[in-house]
């Protein structure tokens, strides 16, 4: 893990950009330390804690998965959530760029799948399971191992500790990660993306506490598929938060609802 920049924000939260191989990411931590790591410092797993992570009080970590639009485009949303978690609850948070997004190399198979999806929708044709699988599963297959590698590097930093939470979409990434990564103790999942059939089967293996957020009138979401996925989850504790409105109309109070959910399970 190589830290490329560091800044203390006006609320005291420290934001550091990093690269993990060719994967860019951002780490937000709530507790500044007195010394600073140079912006270009490379931090191996065995190194001491970087600038603003307190080694005496490990902060629970939340992984915030972005939509596949590029970190630069969705930065305000991600940073807002991370800073809220840090200032109100003392959580650290981290995000990484998804495969094929932002400044990362394009993936031809995903571009082709997006084109097939657009053609089907413009022609008024049904979006087939084949199109959905081609669009989502290559992203899941690449993103989940990357998240696990990022988690290895993040938890090797003194001052960050488990248990770990996960939030965000694409919801299929969250489902797969929850089935294969035992360090994740709770997840907030955002309904609103196309769901391959295999993901419904994987959902039955998920046993961690879940909070699922659904915008009832999301123009790009198959509401019934989201409800079916929620029903499929094997978790004994699962809560559905359904709000009226479209994809961008998530009520502000859901931010605190998610934070309180993590506070119950990560502290």
TORBAMI-764023 format. One line per 10 residues: for each residue x, y, z negated of N, C-alpha, C. Coordinates in steps of 0.02 Angstrom, whole numbers, plus 32768, in hexadecimal, padded with zeros to 4 digits. Example, Ala and Ser with C-alpha at 12.3 -4.5 7.8 and 13.67 -1.06 7.14 Angstrom:
8294,7EE4,7E7A,8267,7F1F,7E7A,8294,7F5B,7E7A | 8282,7F90,7E9E,82AC,7FCB,7E9B,8285,8002,7E76
***
This chain:
802B,7FC5,8000,8000,8000,8000,802C,803E,8000 | 8020,806A,802F,804A,80A5,8039,801E,80E3,8031 | 802B,810B,7FFD,8005,8149,7FF2,8021,8180,801D | 7FF5,81A2,8043,800B,81D5,8072,7FF9,821B,805D | 7FCB,8224,802F,7FBA,8266,8017,7F9A,8261,7FD3 | 7F9D,8298,7FAE,7F7E,829A,7F6C,7F67,82E1,7F5D | 7F2A,82E7,7F43,7F13,8329,7F2E,7EE4,8321,7EF2 | 7EE8,8351,7EC5,7EBA,8354,7E8D,7E80,8381,7EA1 | 7E43,8366,7E9F,7E08,838C,7EB4,7DF2,83B9,7E7B | 7DC3,83E5,7E89,7DB1,8418,7E58,7D8E,83FD,7E1A
7D77,83BF,7E1D,7D58,83A0,7DE2,7D8A,8374,7DBC | 7DCA,8377,7DCF,7DFD,8350,7DAD,7E0A,830C,7DCB | 7DDE,82F5,7DF7,7DE7,82B4,7E17,7E23,82B7,7E46 | 7E4C,8283,7E45,7E85,8280,7E72,7E74,8254,7EAE | 7E7E,8270,7EE8,7E70,824D,7F27,7EB1,8240,7F4B | 7EBD,8200,7F5B,7EF9,81EE,7F80,7EE8,81C5,7FBD | 7F02,81DA,7FF5,7EFB,81B3,8032,7F34,8180,8035 | 7F25,8146,8052,7F58,8111,8057,7F4F,80EB,8098 | 7F82,80C5,80A7,7F7C,8094,80DE,7F8E,8050,80C2 | 7F6D,801F,80DB,7F7A,7FD9,80C9,7F87,7FB5,810B
7FC7,7FB0,811D,7FD6,7F9C,8161,7FBF,7FD3,818F | 7F93,7FC2,81BE,7F78,7FF5,81EB,7F32,800C,81D7 | 7F1D,7FFC,819A,7EDA,800C,8183,7EDC,804A,8157 | 7EBC,8081,816A,7EBA,80BB,813F,7E85,80B4,8108 | 7E91,80D5,80D0,7E61,80D3,8099,7E6A,810E,806B | 7E3E,8114,803A,7E3F,814A,8009,7E31,812C,7FC4 | 7E57,8144,7F93,7E4D,8130,7F4D,7E3F,816E,7F24 | 7E0A,816B,7EFD,7DF8,81A1,7ECE,7DFF,8187,7E87 | 7E21,81AB,7E5C,7E2A,8196,7E16,7E16,81D0,7DE8 | 7DFA,81BF,7DAD,7DDE,81F2,7D82,7E0E,8212,7D51
7E47,81F3,7D44,7E71,820A,7D0C,7EB6,821E,7D25 | 7EC3,825E,7D2E,7F05,8273,7D44,7F3B,8264,7D11 | 7F75,8252,7D29,7FAF,8248,7CFF,7FDE,8283,7D08 | 800C,828F,7CDA,8034,82CB,7CDD,8066,82CE,7D16 | 807B,8296,7D30,80AD,8296,7D65,808D,8285,7DA7 | 80AE,8296,7DDC,8092,828C,7E1F,80BF,825F,7E48 | 809E,8233,7E6E,80C3,820B,7E9E,80C7,8232,7EE0 | 8102,8237,7EFF,8107,825B,7F3F,80D6,8240,7F71 | 80BC,826B,7F9B,8088,8257,7FCA,809E,821E,7FF6 | 80DF,821A,8006,80F7,81E6,8034,810F,81A7,8011
8104,81A4,7FCF,811F,816B,7FAA,80FB,812B,7FBD | 8122,80F7,7FC6,8106,80B5,7FD3,8101,8090,7F91 | 80C5,8075,7F84,80B9,8056,7F43,80AD,800B,7F4C | 80E0,7FE2,7F41,80D7,7F99,7F46,80AE,7F80,7F0B | 8098,7F43,7F0F,806E,7F27,7EDA,8090,7F28,7E97 | 80D2,7F23,7E95,80F6,7F1F,7E56,8109,7F62,7E3A | 80F9,7F99,7E5E,810F,7FDB,7E49,80E7,7FF4,7E0E | 8101,8029,7DEE,80DD,8048,7DB7,80A1,806D,7DD0 | 8076,8083,7DA1,8038,80A4,7DB4,8045,80E4,7DDB | 801F,80F2,7E11,8026,8131,7E34,800B,816A,7E09
8016,81A5,7E21,800F,81E2,7DFB,7FD9,81E4,7DC8 | 7F9B,81DC,7DDD,7F66,81EF,7DB2,7F3D,81B6,7D97 | 7F57,817A,7D98,7F35,8141,7D7B,7F51,8135,7D36 | 7F26,8137,7D04,7F3C,812D,7CC0,7F45,80E3,7CB1 | 7F81,80CF,7C9D,7F8E,8089,7C90,7F70,8072,7C4E | 7F60,80A2,7C21,7F47,808F,7BDF,7EFE,807D,7BDF | 7ED7,8099,7C0D,7E8F,808C,7C10,7E7C,807A,7C57 | 7E80,803B,7C69,7E70,8027,7CAE,7E29,803C,7CC1 | 7E22,8058,7CFB,7DE1,806E,7D14,7DC1,8036,7D3D | 7D82,8026,7D30,7D5F,7FF8,7D5D,7D5F,8014,7DA4
7D5F,7FE8,7DD5,7D67,7FFC,7E1B,7D28,7FEC,7E42 | 7D12,801C,7E6A,7CDB,8012,7E98,7CF5,8017,7EE0 | 7CE9,7FE5,7F08,7CF9,7FE6,7F4F,7CBE,8003,7F74 | 7CC9,803A,7F99,7C94,805B,7FBF,7CA0,804D,8009 | 7C75,8023,8025,7C7D,8011,806C,7C59,8044,8097 | 7C7C,8062,80C7,7C5D,8096,80F2,7C35,8076,812A | 7C08,809C,8149,7BEB,8085,8188,7C1F,8087,81BF | 7C14,8064,81F6,7C48,8061,822B,7C48,809F,8257 | 7C4F,80D9,8238,7C4E,8119,825C,7C90,813E,8257 | 7CBE,8126,822E,7CFE,8148,8223,7CFE,816D,81E2
7D34,8165,81BB,7D38,8185,817A,7D32,81D0,817E | 7D4E,81EE,81B2,7D4B,8238,81B7,7D04,8251,81BC | 7CDA,822D,81E0,7C95,8243,81E9,7C6C,823B,81AA | 7C7A,8208,8183,7C51,81FB,8147,7C75,820D,8107 | 7CAE,8230,810D,7CD4,8241,80D2,7CAB,8266,809C | 7C84,8299,80AD,7C5F,82BD,8078,7C33,828F,804F | 7C12,825F,8071,7BE6,8231,804D,7C0E,8203,801F | 7C45,81E8,8038,7C6E,81BB,8010,7C8E,81DF,7FD5 | 7CAB,8219,7FE3,7CCD,823F,7FAE,7C9B,8255,7F79 | 7C5F,8268,7F8E,7C2D,827E,7F5D,7C1B,8247,7F2D
7C13,820A,7F47,7C03,81D2,7F1B,7C3E,81C2,7EED | 7C79,81C0,7F09,7CB4,81AF,7EE2,7CC0,81E1,7EAA | 7CB9,8221,7EB9,7CC4,8255,7E86,7C8F,8253,7E50 | 7C52,8242,7E63,7C1D,823B,7E31,7C2D,8201,7E01 | 7C41,81C9,7E1D,7C53,818F,7DF3,7C8D,819F,7DC5 | 7CBE,81C4,7DDF,7CFA,81D3,7DB7,7CEB,8204,7D7F | 7CC6,8239,7D8D,7CBA,826C,7D5B,7C85,8258,7D28 | 7C53,8232,7D3C,7C1D,8221,7D0F,7C2A,81E0,7CE9 | 7C4D,81B0,7D09,7C53,816E,7CEC,7C9A,8155,7CE5 | 7CCB,817A,7CFD,7D11,8165,7CF7,7D25,812C,7D24
7D00,8122,7D5B,7D11,80EE,7D8B,7D44,8108,7DBE | 7D6F,80DC,7DD5,7D95,80E8,7E12,7D6D,80CE,7E4D | 7D7B,80E8,7E88,7D59,80D1,7EC4,7D89,80D2,7EFF | 7D7E,80A4,7F2E,7DAA,80A0,7F68,7D81,808C,7FA5 | 7D99,80A3,7FDF,7D7A,8091,801E,7DB0,8083,8051 | 7DA0,805B,8084,7DCD,8050,80BC,7DA6,8055,80FD | 7DCA,8067,8132,7DAB,806C,8174,7D99,8027,818D | 7D5D,8020,81A9,7D48,7FE0,81C4,7D6B,7FD2,8207 | 7D72,7F93,8219,7D91,7F82,825A,7D6C,7FA2,8294 | 7D92,7FBD,82C3,7D73,7FDB,82FF,7D56,801F,82F4
7D5E,803D,82B8,7D40,807D,82A9,7D76,80B3,82A1 | 7D60,80F2,82A4,7D8E,8129,8297,7DC9,8128,82C6 | 7E05,812E,82A9,7E42,812F,82D0,7E5F,80E9,82DC | 7E3D,80B5,82C5,7E55,8072,82D1,7E46,805D,8319 | 7E6C,802E,8334,7E60,8018,8379,7E19,7FFF,8384 | 7DFE,8010,83BD,7DBB,7FF9,83CF,7DBC,7FAD,83D8 | 7D84,7F8D,83CC,7D7C,7F46,83D6,7D4D,7F3A,8410 | 7D68,7F1D,8446,7D41,7F17,8484,7D01,7EEF,8479 | 7D04,7EBB,8450,7CC8,7E92,8447,7C91,7EB8,8423 | 7CA4,7EE4,83F4,7C71,7F0C,83D2,7C55,7F42,8400
7C80,7F60,842A,7C67,7F91,845A,7C36,7F71,848A | 7C44,7F34,84A1,7C17,7F12,84CE,7BD5,7F02,84AC | 7BD9,7EEC,846D,7B9C,7EDD,8448,7B71,7F1B,843D | 7B90,7F54,8430,7B6B,7F92,8428,7B49,7FA6,8469 | 7B6C,7F9C,84A1,7B4F,7FAB,84E2,7B13,7F7E,84F1 | 7B19,7F3D,84E0,7AE2,7F0F,84EA,7AA6,7F22,84BF | 7AB3,7F39,8482,7A7D,7F4E,8455,7A5A,7F8B,8472 | 7A80,7FBC,848A,7A61,7FF8,84A6,7A36,7FE7,84E3 | 7A50,7FBC,850E,7A2A,7FA9,854A,79E8,7F88,8537 | 79EA,7F5A,8506,79AD,7F37,84F1,797A,7F69,84D5
7992,7F97,84AC,7964,7FC6,848C,7947,7FF7,84BF | 7971,800F,84ED,7959,803E,8520,7928,801D,8550 | 7930,7FDB,855A,7902,7FB7,8586,78C4,7F9E,8562 | 78C1,7FAA,8521,7888,7F92,84FA,7888,7F47,84F1 | 78C2,7F28,84F8,78C7,7EDF,84F0,78D7,7ECE,84A7 | 78C7,7E91,8493,78D7,7E7D,844E,7922,7E79,8443 | 7937,7E8B,8407,797E,7E84,83F4,7987,7E3C,83DC | 79AA,7E14,8404,79AF,7DCD,83F7,79E1,7DBD,83C0 | 79DB,7D81,83A5,7A0B,7D6A,8372,7A52,7D69,838F | 7A58,7D5B,83CF,7A9A,7D5A,83EF,7AB9,7D9F,83EE
7A92,7DD3,83FE,7AAC,7E18,83FD,7ABF,7E2C,83B6 | 7A94,7E1C,8386,7AA1,7E2E,8340,7AE1,7E0C,8328 | 7AE8,7DCC,8336,7B24,7DA8,8321,7B63,7DC4,8340 | 7B5F,7DD4,8381,7B9A,7DEF,83A3,7BAD,7E34,8389 | 7B7C,7E5A,8371,7B88,7E9D,8359,7BA4,7E9D,8312 | 7B8C,7E70,82E7,7B9A,7E74,82A0,7BD0,7E42,8289 | 7BCE,7E05,82A1,7BFA,7DD2,8285,7C44,7DDE,8292 | 7C59,7DF7,82CD,7CA1,7E06,82D4,7CB8,7E3B,82A3 | 7C8D,7E6B,8292,7C9F,7E9E,8261,7CA6,7E7F,821C | 7C78,7E53,820A,7C7B,7E31,81C9,7CBA,7E07,81C4
7CC9,7DE1,81F8,7D03,7DB5,81F7,7D44,7DDB,81EE | 7D48,7E17,8207,7D85,7E3F,8200,7D85,7E67,81BF | 7D4C,7E84,81AD,7D4A,7EB3,8175,7D52,7E90,8132 | 7D34,7E56,8129,7D36,7E36,80E7,7D7D,7E24,80D2 | 7DA7,7E04,80FC,7DEC,7DF8,80E8,7E12,7E38,80D9 | 7E04,7E6E,80FE,7E26,7EAD,80F2,7E12,7EC9,80AE | 7DD3,7EC4,809C,7DBE,7EDC,805B,7DE0,7EB3,8023 | 7DE8,7E73,802D,7E08,7E4A,7FFA,7E52,7E5C,7FF3 | 7E72,7E6A,802B,7EB8,7E80,8028,7EBE,7EC4,8005 | 7E90,7EF1,8015,7E90,7F32,7FF3,7E85,7F2A,7FA8
7E59,7EFD,7F96,7E4C,7EF2,7F4F,7E8A,7ED6,7F2B | 7EAE,7EAA,7F4C,7EEE,7E91,7F2F,7F1C,7ECB,7F20 | 7F24,7EF8,7F50,7F53,7F30,7F48,7F3B,7F62,7F14 | 7EFA,7F70,7F13,7EDF,7FA1,7EE3,7EE4,7F87,7E9C | 7ED3,7F49,7E90,7ED4,7F2E,7E4C,7F1B,7F22,7E34 | 7F4D,7F24,7E61,7F92,7F1F,7E4C,7FAC,7F60,7E30 | 7F87,7F97,7E39,7F9B,7FD7,7E20,7F89,7FDD,7DD6 | 7FBA,7FE9,7DAA,7FA9,7FF4,7D64,7F77,802D,7D5D | 7F47,8025,7D31,7F14,8058,7D28,7ED3,8048,7D4A | 7ED3,8017,7D77,7E95,8000,7D96,7E88,7FBA,7D7D
7E4A,7FAB,7D6C,7E3B,7F6A,7D50,7DF7,7F51,7D65 | 7DED,7F11,7D59,7DAB,7EF4,7D66,7D7E,7EFE,7D2B | 7D3F,7EEB,7D30,7D20,7ECF,7D6C,7D17,7F03,7DA3 | 7D07,7EEA,7DDF,7D04,7F14,7E1A,7CBC,7F16,7E34 | 7CA7,7F51,7E4B,7C67,7F58,7E6B,7C70,7F65,7EB6 | 7C3C,7F58,7EDC,7C3C,7F64,7F24,7BFB,7F87,7F37 | 7C00,7FB7,7F64,7BC3,7FD6,7F7D,7BCB,7FE9,7FC6 | 7B92,7FED,7FE8,7B93,8007,802C,7B74,7FD8,805F | 7B7B,7FEA,809B,7B68,7FC3,80D5,7BA4,7FC3,8104 | 7BA5,7F9A,8133,7B75,7F6D,8150,7B63,7F37,811C
7B22,7F2A,8112,7B0E,7EFE,80DD,7B2A,7EB8,80E6 | 7B34,7EA2,8124,7B4F,7E5E,812F,7B96,7E58,8115 | 7BBD,7E8E,8116,7C00,7E8C,80F9,7BFA,7E81,80AE | 7BCC,7EA5,808E,7BC3,7E9D,8046,7BAD,7E58,8033 | 7B81,7E3A,805A,7B6B,7DF6,804B,7BA5,7DC5,804F | 7BCB,7DC8,8086,7C04,7D9A,808E,7C37,7DA4,8056 | 7C46,7DE3,8046,7C78,7DF1,8013,7C61,7DD7,7FCF | 7C21,7DDE,7FC1,7C07,7DC7,7F80,7C0A,7D7B,7F7A | 7C0A,7D58,7FB2,7C0C,7D0F,7FAF,7C53,7CF3,7FA8 | 7C85,7D1A,7FBF,7CC9,7CFE,7FC0,7CF9,7D20,7F8F
7CE5,7D59,7F72,7D14,7D7E,7F47,7CFC,7D7E,7EFF | 7D1A,7D52,7ED4,7D02,7D4C,7E8F,7D11,7D88,7E63 | 7D3D,7DB5,7E79,7D4C,7DF0,7E50,7D15,7E25,7E52 | 7CE7,7E1F,7E80,7CB0,7E4F,7E84,7C78,7E38,7E55 | 7C68,7E64,7E25,7C39,7E51,7DF0,7BF2,7E6A,7DFD | 7BEA,7E9C,7E27,7BA8,7EB8,7E35,7BAC,7EDF,7E77 | 7B73,7EE4,7E99,7B73,7F06,7EDA,7B34,7F2E,7EE4 | 7B3D,7F6A,7F01,7B06,7F94,7F19,7B07,7F90,7F65 | 7AD4,7F74,7F83,7AD4,7F69,7FCB,7AA0,7F96,7FEB | 7AB1,7FB0,8026,7A85,7FDE,804A,7A66,7FB9,8085
7A25,7FAE,8083,7A02,7F90,80BA,79FF,7FC1,80F4 | 7A00,7FA7,8131,79FA,7FD4,816A,7A24,7FC1,81A6 | 7A41,7F86,81A6,7A67,7F70,81DF,7A4C,7F2D,81F7 | 7A5A,7F1D,8236,7A43,7EDE,8252,7A64,7EA4,822E | 7A3E,7E6F,8223,7A55,7E38,81F8,7A55,7DF6,821F | 7A90,7DD8,822B,7A93,7D97,824C,7A73,7D60,8221 | 7A5C,7D2C,8241,7A3B,7CF5,821E,7A67,7CD5,81E9 | 7AA8,7CCD,81F8,7AD4,7CAC,81C9,7AD9,7CD2,8187 | 7ACF,7D14,8189,7AD5,7D3D,814D,7A9B,7D2D,811C | 7A62,7D1C,8137,7A2A,7D08,810A,7A3C,7CCA,80E3
7A5F,7C9C,8103,7A75,7C5F,80E0,7AAA,7C70,80AC | 7AD8,7C9C,80BD,7B0C,7CAF,808E,7AEF,7CD3,8052 | 7AB8,7CF9,805D,7A99,7D1E,8026,7A82,7CF0,7FEE | 7A70,7CB4,7FFF,7A59,7C84,7FCB,7A91,7C71,7F9C | 7AD0,7C7B,7FB1,7B09,7C6A,7F87,7B1E,7CA4,7F59 | 7B01,7CDE,7F63,7B14,7D19,7F3B,7AF3,7D13,7EF7 | 7B1D,7D17,7EC2,7B02,7D11,7E7E,7B0E,7D4D,7E51 | 7B33,7D7F,7E69,7B43,7DB9,7E3F,7B07,7DE8,7E3B | 7B04,7E13,7E09,7ACE,7E45,7E06,7AD0,7E73,7E44 | 7A94,7E80,7E5E,7A8E,7EA8,7E9A,7A5B,7EE1,7E91
7A6A,7F19,7EB0,7A39,7F4E,7EBA,7A38,7F5D,7F04 | 79FE,7F58,7F23,79F8,7F60,7F6B,79CE,7F9F,7F79 | 79EA,7FCB,7FA2,79CA,800A,7FB3,79AC,8005,7FF9 | 796C,8014,7FFF,7948,800F,803F,7922,8050,804C | 7930,8070,8084,7907,80A8,809A,78CD,808D,80C4 | 7891,8097,80AB,7856,8075,80C5,7848,8086,810E | 7859,80C3,8122,784A,80DA,8166,7889,80E1,8190 | 78BD,80BC,817F,78FC,80BF,81A4,78F0,80AC,81ED | 78FC,80DC,8219,78ED,80D2,825F,7918,809D,8280 | 7952,808E,8265,797E,805C,8282,797F,801A,825D
794F,8011,822F,7950,7FD6,8205,7913,7FAB,8210 | 791F,7F6A,8213,78E7,7F3A,8213,78D3,7F2F,81CA | 789E,7F51,81B5,788B,7F4F,816E,787D,7F08,8157 | 785B,7EE1,817F,784A,7E9E,8169,7888,7E72,8162 | 78B9,7E7B,818F,78F7,7E56,8189,791B,7E68,8148 | 7919,7EA7,8135,7938,7EBC,80F6,7914,7E9D,80BA | 78D3,7E9B,80BD,78AD,7E7C,8086,78BA,7E31,8083 | 78C0,7E12,80BD,78CE,7DCA,80BF,7913,7DBB,80A2 | 7943,7DE7,80B1,7986,7DDD,8097,7986,7DE6,804B | 7963,7E18,8033,795E,7E22,7FEA,7940,7DE4,7FC9
790D,7DC9,7FE8,78ED,7D8D,7FCC,791E,7D52,7FCC | 794B,7D4F,7FFD,7979,7D17,8003,79B0,7D18,7FCF | 79C2,7D52,7FB4,79F9,7D55,7F84,79ED,7D27,7F4A | 7A23,7D02,7F37,7A1D,7CD2,7F00,7A28,7CF0,7EBC | 7A35,7D30,7EB7,7A44,7D51,7E77,7A09,7D4D,7E48 | 7A17,7D40,7E08,79E3,7D40,7DD5,79CE,7D87,7DC4 | 79FD,7DB6,7DCB,79EE,7DFD,7DC1,79F5,7E21,7E04 | 79BD,7E36,7E1F,79BE,7E5D,7E5D,7985,7E8E,7E5B | 7993,7ECB,7E71,7962,7F01,7E6E,795F,7F22,7EB2 | 7922,7F2E,7ECA,7919,7F50,7F0A,7901,7F98,7EFD
7927,7FC9,7F17,7913,800F,7F14,78FC,8023,7F5A | 78BA,8029,7F63,789E,803B,7FA4,7882,8082,7F9F | 7899,80AE,7FCC,7884,80F4,7FCC,7867,8106,8010 | 7836,8131,800F,781B,814A,804E,784F,8175,8070 | 784E,8177,80B2,787B,81A2,80D7,78A8,817A,8106 | 78CB,81A0,8131,78F6,8182,8163,793C,8173,8149 | 7967,8162,8177,79AA,814A,8165,79D1,817C,813C | 79CB,81BC,814C,79F2,81EF,8129,79CB,8210,80F0 | 7991,81F4,80DE,7967,8214,80AB,796C,81F4,8067 | 79A5,81D6,8057,79AD,81B5,8015,79A8,81E9,7FDE
797C,81E0,7FAD,7975,8211,7F77,79B6,8218,7F4F | 79C4,8254,7F38,7A00,8261,7F12,7A04,8238,7ED3 | 79CB,822A,7EB4,79CC,8204,7E75,79E5,81BD,7E7E | 79E7,81A3,7EBB,7A00,8160,7EC6,7A4C,815D,7EB8 | 7A6E,8196,7EBD,7AB5,8196,7EAC,7ABF,8185,7E63 | 7A97,81A3,7E37,7A9E,8193,7DF0,7A84,814D,7DE1 | 7A51,8137,7E06,7A37,80F4,7DFB,7A6D,80C0,7E0A | 7A93,80CB,7E3F,7ACA,809E,7E4F,7B01,80A0,7E1B | 7B11,80DC,7E03,7B45,80E4,7DD1,7B32,80C1,7D90 | 7AF3,80C8,7D7C,7ADD,80A8,7D3E,7ADC,805C,7D46
7ACC,8045,7D82,7ACF,7FFD,7D8F,7B16,7FE3,7D85 | 7B47,8006,7DA1,7B8C,7FF1,7D99,7BA3,7FF8,7D50 | 7B8B,802C,7D2E,7B9E,8035,7CE8,7B88,7FFA,7CBD | 7B4F,7FDD,7CCE,7B38,7FA3,7CA7,7B63,7F66,7CB2 | 7B7F,7F60,7CEE,7BA0,7F21,7D00,7BEC,7F25,7D02 | 7C08,7F61,7D03,7C51,7F68,7D09,7C71,7F80,7CC9 | 7C4B,7F92,7C97,7C6A,7FAB,7C59,7C5B,7F7C,7C20
***
